[in-house]
Amino acid sequence: MKRSPLIPRQSLSRVILLGTLALMVLAPGAGTGCKSESEETGPSCEGAGARLCVLDGVVKQRSGDFTGALVHYEQACAAGGMPGCVMAAHIYRDGLGGVAADKPKALSYYQRASEANDPGGAYHLGDAYRRGVLGLKRELHKARALLQSACSGGEADACAALADLKKAGR
């Protein structure tokens, strides 16, 4: 008779992810290369640490600490982690969790990510041009180019927005 493993295979990756997130919550910034908001000196989010710094931000955001999340996202962005730029832009765009809405700052983060060929940044900037928000005029030719770039980069929402533009004959 064959014995079943203690943890089914499909659950193993979930257990690993939850364990990693638990460690990040219990010791924010530990071993990630990302400085916590209480650390004032030294480099932050160097090299591959930018990705982990974004994860630290996600953990903070999920716990309701948008100000702490923003610190990590901005550190990641400054270190070249474009998902950090996009996440910071979302917080500024919508004024989440007590952070004041700042549309020009949100726009600058989306532009920075887009200029670095980040599909998420290109999608959100293209969507802003498509809808004429964040202080931008509605410019469908710019929107179409950015959405096409994002779609080619694998951003499914950009592909859907591009299809909507084509369907509407724009």
N, C-alpha and C positions, 0 to 999 in steps of 0.2 A: 504494500500500500504506500503510495507516494504522499509525502507530507507537503502541505501548502506552506509557502514562505510566511514569515511573520507580517510582512508588509507587502501587499499586492503590488506588482510592477507599476500599474497605472497610478498608484498612490505615492510611490517613492519620490517622484519629482516634486509632488506637492509637499511632502514631508521635508525635503531638502530646502525648498523655497521658504516654507514657514519657519524652519530652523534658522535660516539666514536672516530673515526679517526679524525674528525674535532677538537674535544677537545684535542686530542693528538698533533695535528699540532699547535693549538693555544697556548697550554701550555705544551711543551714537558717535559716528566718526571713527570708531575703533578699527584700525587696520584698513580703512578705506582710502586714506589719503585726503580726506575731506575734513577740514577743521570744523569743529562745532562752533556755534555762535559765541561761546564763552572764550574761545581762543582768539586772541587779537593779533598775534604776530606769526610770522613764518608763512611759507607758501601754502596754498590750499589747492586741492583738486589737481595735482600735477599728473600729467600723462594719462594713463588709463584710469586713474583715480577719478577723473571727471565723470565717468559713467557711474561709478559707485556713489559719487557725490549727488548725482541726480536721484539715485535710489534712496539715499538718506533724506532727500527732499520729499520724495514720495511718502516715505514712512511718516515724516513730520506732517505732511498735508493730510494723510489719512487719519492721523490722530487729532486733526482739527487745528494744528499749529501752522497756519498759513504764513505767518511772519518768519518762523524758523525755516519753513520749506523754502521761502523766497531767498533766504540767505544762502542755502545750499544750491538752489538753481542758479543764482547769480554767480556764485563761485565756479560752478561747473561751466557756465557760459563764458566767463572770463578766461577759463583754461581751455577753451575750444570745444567744450561739450555742447553742441548745438541743441540737443533735446532740453538742456537746461535753459537755454534762451527761450525756447518755445513755451516751456512750462512757466517761466517767469512772466512771459508776455500774457499768458492766460490769466494769471493772478492780477496783473495790472489792468488788463482789458476789462475784466469783470468786477474788479474791486472785491476780491474774495477774502473772507475771514478777517475782516477788520483792516485789511490793507486798502488804502485809498486808491480808487480807480485813477489811472493815469494813462489815457489813450495814446499820447505821444510816446511815452516810454514803451508801451506795449508794441506800438508800430515799429519803434527802433529795434526791439528784440526780434520781431518777426523778420524785419529787413536783414538784420545781421545773420540770422539762420538761413534765410533764403540765399543771400550772397555767398554763403559757405556751401551751397548746394544741398542743404538739408531739405528732404521732401516735406516734412512737417511745416517748416518755416515757409516754403514756397506755397504750400496749400493755403495756410492761413493768410498770407499776404495776398495771394490770388483771390481768395474769398473776400477779403476786405475790398479789393478793387471791384470785384463782381457786384458786391452789395453797396459800395460807396460808403463805407464806415471807417472809423478810426481817423477821421479827418481827411480821408482820401476822396477824390471825385470818382464817380463810377466810370471806369475805363475798361471796357470789355476786352479790348485787344491785349492789354497788359494782364488782365485776369486770365484770359485764355492761355497765354504763353506760360505764366506761372503755374497754372493748373496742369498744363501738359507736362511741364517739367516734373512736378510733384507726382503726377500719375505714372510717368515713366520711371520714377524712383520708387514706386511701390505703394504710394499713398492712396488707398482705396477711396477715401472720401473725395479726393481730388478727381479721380476718374468719374465718380458719380456726379460731381459738380460740373465737370466738363461735358458729360452726357446731357445734363440738364440744359446747358447753354446751347448745345447743338440741337436738342429737341425743340427749344424755343426759337431756333433759327437765328441765334445771335453769334 
